[in-house]
Structures are given as structure tokens and as C-alpha cells.
Amino acid sequence: MSSSTDQSGPDVLVTGNPTFESITESVCRIPEAKTPTAWKVMFSTSLTLAIGFFALIGYLFWEGIGVWGLQNPVGWGFAIVNFVFWVGIGHAGTLISAILFLLRQRWRTAINRFAEAMTIFAVICALIFPTIHVGRIWVIYWTMPIPNQMYMWPNFRSPLLWDAFAVGTYFACSFMFWYVGLIPDLATLRDRAVGKIKQVLYGLFSLGWRGGNRQWRHYELAYLVLAGLSTPLVLSVHSIVSTDFATAVVPGWHTTIFPPYFVAGAIFSGFAMVMTLSLIARYAFKLQHIITQKVLERMNMIMLLTGMMVGYAYGMEFFISWYSGNMYEQFAFVNRAFGPYAWAYWIMISCNVFVPQLFWFKKLRNHLVVMFIASILINVGMWFERFVIVITLARDYLPSAWDYYSPTWHDIGLLIGSFGLFFTMFLLFLRFLPMVAMSEVKAILPQADPHAKGDAHV
Amino acid sequence: MSDSSKKVFGILAEFSGSDTLLKAAGQIRGAGYSKFDCHSPFPIHGMDKSMGLGRSPLGYMIGIAGLAGLLGITLFIYWVSVLDYPLIISGKPLFSYQAFIPPIFAITILASAIMATLGMIALNKFPRLHHPLFSSEQFRRVTDGGFFVSVEADDPKFIQAETVALLKSIGATNVEVVKSK
């Protein structure tokens, strides 16, 4: 039995010659084992931050959005930055689970389950921000076409309504896709469960799964269609988010490059987040043979690609603003790079354009510490990208209307708190659900192929 | 046997791997059985053909749901924007369909996805909290690394002794009679 990952050829997806049983064992032992102390420490920290997050939201509802740093030219601040950041994170999960599934990229099975979980939790965090931004939270239902006492309907031409539809659909579809994928694995946990409570709960949510081919045939089709339906969502959701900006007549926002630029950035940041999480999970739960070096390397290659697309978009934006001959457009970009927020701009450029260049080198894109640090830096950079875009508001047309935006303690608290909420949900997922799609990993083992000749079963 | 067959749900037999299970499916079908199923920890490529199953009807159901969603939301937006609450916004026509594409698209996708999920659940007769096969101790391995065939007693060809003999002759091990409650 070889445990070295370097000797595996390109066709070996799971190293160490595992059997079906050893896959089950290495994934199921995580939710079945006694709660590790490290988990308890991380969970209580995250939960504290999450409780703080909801306390801050409560204070916001009581006091109003005046507790934020918003002012007259900058009517959108941290809340929108955080919203776009979290929605973007989700996109890699959908890309991995849907597009890579349709492209038959079988290495995705190692990471798709928790990438999907990441999507759902990120979208939950994202949805909170525009919701609390409306100020009058008690009339949030106005964003949806629900009959009301005023006999009014929302405006279907508004990008803000598109947003509510697009992100709502995105959440619902991601959740269904994730749950359908979980059913066979929940059945595995049900069949292994020892306590009555676990048996009942896993039994309830696995719906009575028996692994019969009469079930698999409907299941596989449903899974395929859900993947097909999620695929356009990868492109549409962030495109629609970008129209929130692009339809506004603000210099630096009113451009057609926004939809593809936002989508590339979303996938870029999402992969960075998947990388951070999978490196931690791989190390903490000893899943090196499932989340192999090859999987990590391929993710780094995707980050290199999407990072270059983002870098191209930054360059092209700058070029077009000059080429347009429009003085306000030109000023907006020169001001981004050399104005009062130049520090944010150059953090963005360094993290998003320069850092991924490391992945040109095979040694560096296989180095765990390098990729861990790079993935965190990329997420910092992508948060700043949205900050740079939103903060363009600070200097639009008339200098008399300019101002400098600073966040308050409440803004910063909400940003930190949203990470607390995200990690609380993610840690609960790691503790109680199978974090690797076992039935899918088993299906890509050589001995799973009924048409294979020779003895692949070691 | 005739009086005890009432309580018998069927026969469960284990096979060694995906290749033998696939072959067994063809042989059981060849022997004239129709009410049987092949259980495995992951879907086996070619099993539908081996068992003589056609394509799942789920595709059509999803297609219809998607079209219904598309039509429903388009008509609803038309009714809201043109009939019930006409508002002229930036001088655009009342039915400025280009701007309605994002919500129409979202609802079409949502309706299809809901049908894909609920349709799969309905076609599989889920949620099902109990099934006679769950009484078998060895059947727990089906979600781990076990490959099983279950032949139901309702099958017109089912005669307990003969079915057991058939399964054994095609390489089954751990043949077990499963009783229903």
C-alpha cells in the first residue's frame, strides 16, 4: 500500500488503493468520533462571534442604519461590500459541483460536498446584508411580489428586484442540489449509526434510501438535471449582482464589462475559500488520500486562470475609461489608483493580480504553506476589490459633494460576525454530516467499473 | 411454504462486486423476473440496460415544470406591469420584456429544480421510514461496500426454493429470506 501522493499518475484520483469500505471508514469516522477538543474550541469561538453578529443586527434594528459609516455620497458601504463578497464566495461551490460535474472532471468528487456546503452558508451570510440594509426591516417583503394592503407591486425592471429573485433562486437550487447529493451518504451514516437518536435522525433525512438501481436511475437523472440547472446560475447570479452597479450612472460603475468581470472574480474568490477550507479539513481530518495533491494543484491552476481574468478586467477597465474620452470616467480610475483610497486599490492589485502568479511554478502550486497563505491573501484582495468598487461613490461628479467614507465599529463588527456565522454553520456541517461525497468517490474507484478487465481490486 | 409465503417479502442475495451484479441482473431478468432490484453503494453504469429499465420519466416532468414556471411568471409580470399596476418607468413600454428576463429566468430555473428534487422523491416513493429490507442485518452494508439483489415475493415467477437455487447458481452468497412485518 503506497501512501505517497507523488507517485500517483494522472489517472489515479484517490491514492493509497482504497477499498469501498476504507472510503466509508475514513469519511464516516469524522461525524462518528467523539467531539475533538479543537472542534469545541473553534466552534465556541465562531458561535460567540455569530451571537455577536445577531446582537449587532438587533442593535441595528433598534437604532437604524445611522450606526453605520454611510453618508451622503457613499450610500452603500460595508453591507454591500460584504454582500457581494459572500455571494461571490458561493460561486466556486456551484462551479465545482455543477460545471465540473457536467464536464466529467472526476477529481471534483473529493471537494464537491463541502464546496457545496460552503456555497449555502456563504449565500446565507450574503442574504443577511441587503436584508438588514433596507432600514425598515419590517417591510422587507416589499422586495417580493406579495399582495399587500397598498395594492402595489414591485418594479420588475429594477436590478434590486432581479437580485432578490436571482439570489433567492440561487440559494434554493444550491440547497436542493446539496441535499439530493447527501441522501445516499446519509443512508450510510444511518446504517452505521449505533444510538437510537442518530438512527432516527439520519434515517429521517435519508428518506428510506436503499441503493437500489430503481432508485439510482431517478436519482442520477435528478442530479444531472440539478447540475445542468445550476450551471447557468454560476454565470447569471453574479451577472445580476453586477447590474446593481452597472445600471447606475456612476462613473466607474456604468460599464458592460461588469457581468463577466464579477463572475470571474466570484469564481476566483470562491476557489480561494474552498482552498483555505479544504487545506484545514484535509489536515485536521487526515483526508490526504482523498483530497490529493493533484486536486489541490488543479484548484491552484483554476485560481491562476481566473486571477488572470480578473487582472485583465482591471487593466481593461482602466484602458476603456481613458479610451472613452469621458473625463469623469478617467478621473474615477485615476482616483482609484492614486486618490485617497489608493491603499485599498493596491492591496487589491497585489493580492489578486500578483499573488496568483506564484502558481506558474509547479513547486509553489504544490507547496501547502504557499497555497494556504495565497488563498487567504486572495480572499482579502477580493474583499478589497468590492470595497474599491463601492467606494468609487466617494468622489463622483461635483467636488463639493465629495467625502471620505470610514466604517464604524458596527460595520467592522458585522464583517467579523458574518465570518463567525459562516464558520459556525461550517463546523456544524463538518461535525454531523459526511464532508466527502462517499458514493461519488466510490464510483470513481477502479474496482467500481463493471467493465474493467484485470484485477484492479487490491 | 404456501402459508409462510404471505409473510415473506422476498429474497436478498449478495454478489461480490459491480461486475458480477451487472451480470446477475441480466441473468435474473433473462429467467423472467421483473420485480427485483440491484442494490449498490454507487450507481453502476449499464445497470438500467441490464435490468431492462427505460429512461426515467423525470426528465419530462422537469421539462413541464420548467415550462409552467416560464409561462406562469411571464403572464404574472405581464398582468402586474400592464394590467393591474401600470407604471411608466424611464419612458419604457409597459411590457418591456428585455428587462423582465432576469426574473423570468430565475423562476424557470427554480420551478425546474423543485420538480427535479420533489419528482425524484415522489418517483422513489420517499420518504419511506421503513422497508422490509431494513430488517436484514447484512443489508446495512449496501451503503458501504456491499452489492445485493433483492427479488420480491410478489413477482409472478417467484417460487422460494427455485429463486434461491437460481441466485445461488449465478454466484450469489449470503442468500437470505426476508420477511415483512
Chai-1 contact restraints between the chains, C-beta under 6 A:
chainA,res_idxA,chainB,res_idxB,connection_type,confidence,min_distance_angstrom,max_distance_angstrom,comment,restraint_id
A,F20,B,P41,contact,1.0,0.0,6.0,A-B,restraint_1
A,F20,B,G145,contact,1.0,0.0,6.0,A-B,restraint_2
A,E21,B,D144,contact,1.0,0.0,6.0,A-B,restraint_3
A,E21,B,G145,contact,1.0,0.0,6.0,A-B,restraint_4
A,T24,B,D144,contact,1.0,0.0,6.0,A-B,restraint_5
A,W153,B,V80,contact,1.0,0.0,6.0,A-B,restraint_6
A,W153,B,Y85,contact,1.0,0.0,6.0,A-B,restraint_7
A,F156,B,I77,contact,1.0,0.0,6.0,A-B,restraint_8
A,F156,B,S81,contact,1.0,0.0,6.0,A-B,restraint_9
A,F156,B,F100,contact,1.0,0.0,6.0,A-B,restraint_10
A,F156,B,P103,contact,1.0,0.0,6.0,A-B,restraint_11
A,R157,B,I89,contact,1.0,0.0,6.0,A-B,restraint_12
A,R157,B,A99,contact,1.0,0.0,6.0,A-B,restraint_13
A,W162,B,P102,contact,1.0,0.0,6.0,A-B,restraint_14
A,F165,B,P103,contact,1.0,0.0,6.0,A-B,restraint_15
A,F165,B,A106,contact,1.0,0.0,6.0,A-B,restraint_16
A,A166,B,A106,contact,1.0,0.0,6.0,A-B,restraint_17
A,T169,B,A106,contact,1.0,0.0,6.0,A-B,restraint_18
A,T169,B,I109,contact,1.0,0.0,6.0,A-B,restraint_19
A,T169,B,L110,contact,1.0,0.0,6.0,A-B,restraint_20
A,A172,B,L110,contact,1.0,0.0,6.0,A-B,restraint_21
A,C173,B,A113,contact,1.0,0.0,6.0,A-B,restraint_22
A,M176,B,A113,contact,1.0,0.0,6.0,A-B,restraint_23
A,M176,B,T117,contact,1.0,0.0,6.0,A-B,restraint_24
A,V180,B,T117,contact,1.0,0.0,6.0,A-B,restraint_25
A,A187,B,T143,contact,1.0,0.0,6.0,A-B,restraint_26
A,T188,B,T143,contact,1.0,0.0,6.0,A-B,restraint_27
A,D191,B,R140,contact,1.0,0.0,6.0,A-B,restraint_28
A,D191,B,T143,contact,1.0,0.0,6.0,A-B,restraint_29
A,L207,B,F126,contact,1.0,0.0,6.0,A-B,restraint_30
A,L207,B,P127,contact,1.0,0.0,6.0,A-B,restraint_31
A,G208,B,F126,contact,1.0,0.0,6.0,A-B,restraint_32
A,G208,B,P127,contact,1.0,0.0,6.0,A-B,restraint_33
A,G208,B,R128,contact,1.0,0.0,6.0,A-B,restraint_34
A,G208,B,H131,contact,1.0,0.0,6.0,A-B,restraint_35
A,R210,B,H39,contact,1.0,0.0,6.0,A-B,restraint_36
A,R210,B,L133,contact,1.0,0.0,6.0,A-B,restraint_37
A,G211,B,H39,contact,1.0,0.0,6.0,A-B,restraint_38
A,G211,B,S40,contact,1.0,0.0,6.0,A-B,restraint_39
A,G211,B,V142,contact,1.0,0.0,6.0,A-B,restraint_40
A,G211,B,T143,contact,1.0,0.0,6.0,A-B,restraint_41
A,G212,B,D37,contact,1.0,0.0,6.0,A-B,restraint_42
A,G212,B,H39,contact,1.0,0.0,6.0,A-B,restraint_43
A,N213,B,C38,contact,1.0,0.0,6.0,A-B,restraint_44
A,N213,B,M47,contact,1.0,0.0,6.0,A-B,restraint_45
A,N213,B,M51,contact,1.0,0.0,6.0,A-B,restraint_46
A,R214,B,D37,contact,1.0,0.0,6.0,A-B,restraint_47
A,Q215,B,N124,contact,1.0,0.0,6.0,A-B,restraint_48
A,W216,B,P43,contact,1.0,0.0,6.0,A-B,restraint_49
A,R217,B,D48,contact,1.0,0.0,6.0,A-B,restraint_50
A,R217,B,L53,contact,1.0,0.0,6.0,A-B,restraint_51
A,R217,B,S56,contact,1.0,0.0,6.0,A-B,restraint_52
A,H218,B,S56,contact,1.0,0.0,6.0,A-B,restraint_53
A,H218,B,L58,contact,1.0,0.0,6.0,A-B,restraint_54
A,H218,B,M120,contact,1.0,0.0,6.0,A-B,restraint_55
A,H218,B,L123,contact,1.0,0.0,6.0,A-B,restraint_56
A,H218,B,N124,contact,1.0,0.0,6.0,A-B,restraint_57
A,Y219,B,M120,contact,1.0,0.0,6.0,A-B,restraint_58
A,E220,B,P43,contact,1.0,0.0,6.0,A-B,restraint_59
A,L221,B,S56,contact,1.0,0.0,6.0,A-B,restraint_60
A,L221,B,L58,contact,1.0,0.0,6.0,A-B,restraint_61
A,A222,B,A116,contact,1.0,0.0,6.0,A-B,restraint_62
A,A222,B,M120,contact,1.0,0.0,6.0,A-B,restraint_63
A,V225,B,I62,contact,1.0,0.0,6.0,A-B,restraint_64
A,V225,B,A116,contact,1.0,0.0,6.0,A-B,restraint_65
A,L226,B,A116,contact,1.0,0.0,6.0,A-B,restraint_66
A,L229,B,I109,contact,1.0,0.0,6.0,A-B,restraint_67
A,L229,B,S112,contact,1.0,0.0,6.0,A-B,restraint_68
A,L229,B,A113,contact,1.0,0.0,6.0,A-B,restraint_69
A,I240,B,P102,contact,1.0,0.0,6.0,A-B,restraint_70
A,S439,B,F42,contact,1.0,0.0,6.0,A-B,restraint_71
A,K442,B,P41,contact,1.0,0.0,6.0,A-B,restraint_72
A,K442,B,F42,contact,1.0,0.0,6.0,A-B,restraint_73
A,A443,B,F42,contact,1.0,0.0,6.0,A-B,restraint_74
A,A448,B,S18,contact,1.0,0.0,6.0,A-B,restraint_75
A,P450,B,S18,contact,1.0,0.0,6.0,A-B,restraint_76
A,P450,B,D19,contact,1.0,0.0,6.0,A-B,restraint_77
A,P450,B,L22,contact,1.0,0.0,6.0,A-B,restraint_78
A,P450,B,I44,contact,1.0,0.0,6.0,A-B,restraint_79
